[in-house]
Amino acid sequence: MFELGTDGPHSILVGVDGSETSLRAGSYAAGLARRQGAQVIVLFVHTPPGAGILSAGLIEVQRTAQADVVTELKAEIQHNAKLLGVRFTFHERHGNPYLELVRLADELRVDAVVIGASMRAGHRLVGSLASRLVRDARWPVTVVP
């Protein structure tokens, strides 16, 4: 039997990293959640330093930059949650963004995943986080350009 207002996602996971496309993905997820009466689960994954970063000073700069992004994202989410009337939760993890998105999606049994498209040129050749999620996902994945 069909019930009005019960179709569509109830929990939407969105991966953010502070990039322009991830912020657009967050906005898309918030709009979808507002229309569906769903909850938005925001995930920020602290990534380890790249292979080229060996200096302790550079590692600390990266950690500080990621912490600053998290602080800004949390403030923006709190502000927008009140304006939109959307329920948000914020999660932080450390490690590989793909693995952490999949783990959290499985743990929380989300209904949908929203992710921003990668703007890195190399990802066109080797694949991106978004393309891996679309290929391997067990839930609907929306890639926001």
C-alpha positions in Angstrom: 0.0 0.0 0.0 1.3 3.5 -0.9 1.6 6.1 1.8 1.9 9.7 1.0 5.3 11.1 2.0 7.1 7.8 2.8 8.9 7.2 -0.4 12.4 8.5 -0.9 15.4 8.6 1.4 15.1 9.0 5.1 18.9 9.3 5.7 21.4 10.8 3.2 25.1 10.5 3.6 27.2 13.3 2.1 31.0 13.3 1.9 32.6 16.7 2.3 36.2 17.9 2.2 35.8 21.6 1.8 36.2 21.6 -2.0 33.7 23.5 -4.2 32.1 20.3 -5.5 31.8 18.8 -2.0 30.1 21.9 -0.8 27.7 21.8 -3.8 27.0 18.1 -2.9 26.2 19.2 0.7 23.8 21.8 -0.6 22.1 19.3 -2.9 21.8 16.8 0.0 20.3 19.5 2.3 17.8 20.5 -0.3 16.8 16.8 -0.9 16.5 16.2 2.8 14.4 19.3 3.3 12.0 18.2 0.6 11.9 14.6 1.8 11.9 15.2 5.5 15.2 13.3 5.7 18.3 13.5 7.9 21.6 14.5 6.4 24.7 12.7 7.7 27.9 14.7 6.9 31.2 12.9 6.8 34.6 14.5 6.7 37.6 12.1 6.4 40.9 13.3 7.6 43.3 11.9 5.1 46.9 10.9 5.9 49.7 13.0 4.4 50.7 12.2 0.8 53.8 10.1 0.0 55.7 13.3 -0.9 55.1 14.9 2.5 57.8 13.7 4.8 58.5 16.8 6.9 56.9 16.9 10.3 56.2 20.6 9.7 54.3 19.9 6.6 52.3 17.1 8.2 51.3 19.5 11.0 50.3 22.2 8.4 48.0 19.6 6.7 46.5 18.6 10.1 45.8 22.2 11.0 44.3 22.9 7.6 42.0 19.9 7.9 41.0 20.9 11.4 40.2 24.5 10.2 38.0 23.1 7.4 36.1 20.9 9.9 35.5 24.0 12.2 34.2 26.0 9.3 32.0 23.2 8.0 30.4 22.6 11.4 29.6 26.3 11.8 28.1 26.5 8.4 26.0 23.3 9.0 24.7 24.6 12.3 23.7 27.9 10.7 22.0 26.2 7.7 20.3 23.5 9.7 18.2 26.2 11.5 17.4 28.0 8.3 16.3 24.9 6.4 14.8 22.9 9.2 16.9 19.9 8.3 18.4 17.5 10.8 22.2 17.1 10.4 24.8 14.9 12.1 28.5 15.4 11.6 31.0 12.6 11.6 34.8 12.7 11.4 36.9 9.7 10.4 40.6 9.2 9.6 41.9 7.2 6.6 40.8 6.4 3.1 37.7 8.5 2.1 36.3 5.7 -0.1 36.5 3.1 2.7 35.2 5.4 5.4 32.2 6.5 3.3 31.3 2.9 2.6 31.8 1.9 6.3 29.7 4.7 7.6 27.0 4.1 5.0 26.8 0.4 6.0 26.9 1.1 9.7 24.1 3.6 9.6 22.2 1.9 6.8 21.8 5.1 4.8 19.3 5.3 2.0 21.4 7.4 -0.3 24.9 8.8 -0.8 25.7 12.2 -2.3 29.3 13.1 -3.3 30.9 15.8 -5.3 32.6 15.0 -8.6 36.4 15.2 -8.6 38.0 18.1 -10.4 41.5 16.6 -10.5 42.7 15.8 -14.0 44.4 12.6 -13.0 41.1 11.1 -11.8 39.9 11.0 -15.4 42.5 8.4 -16.1 42.6 6.3 -12.9 39.1 6.9 -11.5 37.8 9.0 -8.7 36.1 8.4 -5.4 32.7 9.2 -7.0 33.2 6.7 -9.8 34.3 4.0 -7.4 31.2 4.6 -5.2 28.9 4.5 -8.2 30.5 1.3 -9.4 30.6 -0.5 -6.0 27.7 1.0 -4.1 24.8 -0.8 -2.5 22.7 2.3 -2.3 21.8 5.1 -4.7 24.7 7.4 -5.3 24.3 11.0 -6.6 27.4 12.7 -8.0 27.1 16.4 -8.0 29.3 18.3 -10.6 
